[in-house]
């Protein structure tokens, strides 16, 4: 077991990064955190319909215009109100102005009318199947994936800035260490070069699993972006050995010692 305050940010496909994080948690007592979990929390809180006849981008009018109406405006205003008050609480940000929240709710392009009275929302589907089960559930799989991508890449960065996910992650890490003291951390769910660079600036060792990690080409990125590249493997024991070797390497390096 490692005893220094190792900080690993792992980039790669979801299955491989999850397996690596589990190994670091069990073998090296690391606390695992993921941007993906926060994205899911935001979508779960927003709780949009999963099918319907009208989407939010098509509902026009200002907040005051819509507040005096019924029908489609009711669900759009609910989404906007959640973005205005509850999502900032989740992310540690200030509340949004009402008109700005309304525009971001339109950007989500969610359904604002149910297909039928029994049509599930995100929350009812997740409560029933869990996130992994919902991703495999055929009827709404594509809409869940679209909504997650919209929250991750469009709506929340537009509302709270492009660094919102890494800022929330770093704030969470600081809270964990303030409570538990210095301890190893492992971060997953990283998708962009700016996120990698931000974590690297904060002392994280960047580990790329395979030559292409999400949208990041680790082979072409060079040492200024990725510290350790681990070849892709379907062998969990080989992955565990490679992760252990990465921990040992970070122990001996100036970057690992400073983390």
C-alpha positions as a printed NumPy array, in Angstrom:
array([[  0.   ,   0.   ,   0.   ],
       [  1.26 ,   3.463,  -0.917],
       [  1.463,   6.011,   1.899],
       [  2.239,   9.301,   0.119],
       [ -0.499,  11.661,  -1.087],
       [ -0.576,  10.269,  -4.606],
       [ -2.929,  12.023,  -7.013],
       [ -3.782,  10.175, -10.231],
       [ -6.037,  11.416, -13.019],
       [ -6.824,   8.518, -15.332],
       [ -8.009,   9.039, -18.899],
       [ -9.299,   6.313, -21.179],
       [-12.476,   4.398, -21.903],
       [-14.998,   4.236, -19.092],
       [-14.617,   0.522, -18.361],
       [-10.817,   0.632, -18.126],
       [-10.649,   3.791, -16.018],
       [-13.272,   2.396, -13.634],
       [-11.277,  -0.822, -13.233],
       [ -8.065,   1.129, -12.613],
       [ -9.773,   3.355, -10.034],
       [-11.184,   0.327,  -8.212],
       [ -7.703,  -1.217,  -8.032],
       [ -6.179,   1.998,  -6.692],
       [ -8.939,   2.218,  -4.084],
       [ -8.567,  -1.379,  -2.904],
       [ -4.789,  -1.799,  -3.21 ],
       [ -3.547,   1.704,  -2.424],
       [ -6.358,   3.111,  -0.243],
       [ -7.106,   5.861,  -2.753],
       [-10.327,   7.839,  -2.637],
       [-11.965,   7.619,  -6.074],
       [-13.794,  10.597,  -7.56 ],
       [-15.333,  11.024, -11.002],
       [-16.585,  13.959, -13.02 ],
       [-19.092,  11.498, -14.496],
       [-20.752,  11.119, -11.086],
       [-21.285,  14.873, -10.811],
       [-22.702,  15.059, -14.357],
       [-25.123,  12.285, -13.447],
       [-26.105,  14.07 , -10.229],
       [-26.917,  17.21 , -12.212],
       [-29.054,  15.335, -14.745],
       [-30.811,  13.389, -11.976],
       [-31.648,  16.68 , -10.233],
       [-32.926,  18.237, -13.468],
       [-35.081,  15.119, -14.019],
       [-36.407,  15.815, -17.539],
       [-38.959,  13.699, -19.393],
       [-37.503,  10.971, -21.616],
       [-39.997,  11.199, -24.486],
       [-42.651,  13.614, -25.643],
       [-43.963,  15.744, -28.482],
       [-42.239,  19.135, -27.913],
       [-38.674,  20.021, -26.916],
       [-37.582,  22.969, -24.814],
       [-35.819,  24.903, -27.595],
       [-39.153,  25.415, -29.363],
       [-40.872,  27.158, -26.429],
       [-40.333,  30.899, -26.875],
       [-40.915,  33.862, -24.583],
       [-39.341,  35.505, -21.555],
       [-39.664,  34.241, -17.978],
       [-42.546,  36.653, -17.276],
       [-44.273,  35.654, -20.544],
       [-44.087,  31.962, -19.7  ],
       [-44.997,  32.428, -16.034],
       [-48.465,  33.607, -17.085],
       [-49.01 ,  30.585, -19.35 ],
       [-49.647,  26.908, -18.814],
       [-48.99 ,  23.834, -20.925],
       [-45.456,  23.451, -22.248],
       [-44.15 ,  26.456, -20.306],
       [-44.731,  24.706, -16.954],
       [-42.067,  22.047, -17.543],
       [-39.641,  24.504, -19.14 ],
       [-39.926,  26.85 , -16.146],
       [-39.406,  23.895, -13.79 ],
       [-36.169,  22.993, -15.612],
       [-35.071,  26.639, -15.581],
       [-35.873,  26.996, -11.884],
       [-33.813,  23.908, -11.097],
       [-30.9  ,  25.312, -13.096],
       [-31.304,  28.646, -11.338],
       [-31.244,  27.379,  -7.733],
       [-30.542,  23.683,  -7.177],
       [-27.765,  23.026,  -9.703],
       [-25.603,  25.911,  -8.378],
       [-25.876,  24.314,  -4.922],
       [-24.6  ,  21.008,  -6.342],
       [-21.664,  22.723,  -8.05 ],
       [-20.845,  25.272,  -5.345],
       [-21.746,  28.228,  -7.56 ],
       [-23.895,  31.332,  -7.297],
       [-27.534,  31.19 ,  -8.372],
       [-28.297,  32.116, -11.965],
       [-30.489,  35.022, -13.103],
       [-33.911,  33.779, -14.2  ],
       [-33.638,  34.769, -17.87 ],
       [-30.177,  33.187, -18.172],
       [-31.45 ,  29.977, -16.548],
       [-34.325,  29.923, -19.028],
       [-31.932,  30.104, -21.979],
       [-29.773,  27.305, -20.554],
       [-32.898,  25.189, -20.051],
       [-33.669,  25.679, -23.73 ],
       [-30.13 ,  24.572, -24.587],
       [-30.765,  21.251, -22.823],
       [-33.417,  20.65 , -25.515],
       [-35.31 ,  18.293, -23.225],
       [-38.865,  17.15 , -23.766],
       [-41.364,  19.511, -22.148],
       [-44.392,  17.279, -22.754],
       [-44.788,  13.615, -21.81 ],
       [-45.454,  11.037, -24.509],
       [-48.072,   9.582, -22.145],
       [-48.961,   9.722, -18.472],
       [-46.791,   6.705, -17.668],
       [-43.71 ,   8.001, -19.502],
       [-40.684,   7.91 , -17.17 ],
       [-38.443,  10.793, -16.28 ],
       [-34.692,  10.438, -15.781],
       [-35.148,  10.032, -12.03 ],
       [-37.791,   7.302, -12.236],
       [-35.68 ,   5.346, -14.73 ],
       [-32.492,   5.637, -12.647],
       [-34.331,   4.747,  -9.442],
       [-35.569,   1.596, -11.148],
       [-32.5  ,   0.437, -13.113],
       [-29.511,   2.456, -11.851],
       [-27.236,   4.311, -14.256],
       [-25.615,   1.239, -15.775],
       [-28.975,  -0.462, -16.2  ],
       [-30.473,   2.669, -17.758],
       [-27.607,   2.828, -20.271],
       [-28.452,  -0.724, -21.328],
       [-32.225,  -0.167, -21.356],
       [-33.032,   0.048, -25.058],
       [-36.078,   2.313, -25.145],
       [-34.48 ,   5.411, -23.614],
       [-30.749,   4.665, -23.957],
       [-30.105,   7.213, -26.713],
       [-31.982,  10.016, -24.904],
       [-30.114,   9.359, -21.646],
       [-26.81 ,   9.505, -23.55 ],
       [-27.866,  12.719, -25.33 ],
       [-28.912,  14.411, -22.095],
       [-25.689,  13.425, -20.317],
       [-23.646,  14.841, -23.206],
       [-25.716,  18.045, -23.221],
       [-25.224,  18.541, -19.467],
       [-21.515,  17.644, -19.649],
       [-20.477,  19.597, -22.72 ],
       [-23.048,  22.322, -23.401],
       [-25.453,  23.469, -20.697],
       [-23.373,  23.471, -17.51 ],
       [-20.137,  24.83 , -19.084],
       [-22.179,  27.599, -20.749],
       [-23.893,  28.462, -17.46 ],
       [-20.933,  28.234, -15.072],
       [-17.786,  28.413, -17.202],
       [-15.557,  25.881, -19.002],
       [-13.666,  24.968, -15.804],
       [-16.812,  24.07 , -13.86 ],
       [-16.189,  20.322, -13.686],
       [-12.547,  20.494, -12.625],
       [-13.278,  23.295, -10.143],
       [-16.016,  21.206,  -8.522],
       [-13.723,  18.174,  -8.467],
       [-10.836,  20.082,  -6.872],
       [-13.182,  21.603,  -4.279],
       [-14.406,  18.109,  -3.415],
       [-10.821,  16.86 ,  -3.125],
       [ -9.965,  19.744,  -0.781],
       [-12.981,  18.924,   1.391],
       [-12.008,  15.242,   1.586],
       [ -8.475,  16.106,   2.648],
       [ -9.651,  18.715,   5.136],
       [-11.745,  16.031,   6.837],
       [ -9.556,  12.937,   6.396],
       [ -6.11 ,  14.471,   6.087],
       [ -3.634,  13.792,   3.253],
       [ -4.613,  10.679,   1.349],
       [ -4.258,   9.248,  -2.175],
       [ -6.809,  10.376,  -4.741],
       [ -7.779,   8.967,  -8.119],
       [ -9.921,  10.914, -10.583],
       [-11.782,   9.591, -13.633],
       [-14.346,  10.93 , -16.089],
       [-11.91 ,  13.404, -17.707],
       [-12.721,  14.16 , -21.341],
       [-10.917,  17.302, -22.499],
       [ -7.37 ,  18.596, -22.768],
       [ -8.133,  21.701, -20.614],
       [ -9.381,  19.399, -17.845],
       [ -6.189,  17.347, -18.041],
       [ -4.028,  20.464, -17.931],
       [ -5.958,  21.886, -14.96 ],
       [ -5.514,  18.685, -12.957],
       [ -1.849,  18.475, -13.89 ],
       [ -1.331,  22.039, -12.638],
       [ -2.743,  20.885,  -9.299],
       [ -0.215,  18.082,  -8.965],
       [ -2.082,  15.142, -10.487],
       [ -0.114,  12.492, -12.348],
       [ -1.909,  11.938, -15.657],
       [ -2.227,   8.276, -16.657],
       [ -3.516,   7.427, -20.133],
       [ -4.966,   3.954, -20.625],
       [ -4.32 ,   2.999, -24.274],
       [ -3.21 ,   5.336, -27.023],
       [ -6.565,   7.093, -27.292],
       [ -8.274,   8.167, -24.101],
       [-11.74 ,   9.468, -24.885],
       [-11.139,  12.37 , -27.263],
       [ -7.49 ,  12.718, -26.205],
       [ -4.76 ,  11.089, -28.291],
       [ -2.295,  10.199, -25.542],
       [  0.323,   8.913, -27.972],
       [  0.479,  12.25 , -29.801],
       [  0.018,  14.438, -26.72 ],
       [  3.54 ,  14.037, -25.382],
       [  4.866,  14.359, -21.855],
       [  3.49 ,  17.876, -21.467],
       [  0.01 ,  16.312, -21.217],
       [  0.262,  12.639, -20.202],
       [  2.848,  11.386, -17.714],
       [  2.305,   7.641, -18.079],
       [  0.712,   5.693, -20.941],
       [ -0.457,   2.162, -20.152],
       [ -1.155,  -0.041, -23.215],
       [ -4.711,  -1.267, -23.62 ],
       [ -5.374,  -4.706, -22.156],
       [ -8.362,  -6.922, -21.431],
       [ -6.395,  -8.734, -18.721],
       [ -7.372,  -7.278, -15.311],
       [ -4.218,  -8.679, -13.701],
       [ -1.999,  -7.035, -16.337],
       [ -3.827,  -3.743, -15.789],
       [ -3.365,  -4.046, -12.015],
       [  0.381,  -4.71 , -12.432],
       [  0.726,  -1.726, -14.753],
       [ -1.14 ,   0.518, -12.305],
       [  1.09 ,  -0.67 ,  -9.453],
       [  4.143,   0.13 , -11.572],
       [  2.718,   3.612, -12.234],
       [  2.294,   4.138,  -8.492],
       [  5.902,   3.093,  -7.917],
       [  7.079,   5.426, -10.681],
       [  5.118,   8.343,  -9.231],
       [  6.652,   7.605,  -5.815],
       [ 10.12 ,   8.055,  -7.28 ],
       [  9.41 ,  11.074,  -9.496],
       [  9.516,  14.733,  -8.435],
       [  5.909,  15.071,  -9.623],
       [  4.746,  12.111,  -7.544],
       [  6.652,  13.251,  -4.496],
       [  5.102,  16.701,  -4.681],
       [  1.557,  15.512,  -5.249]])
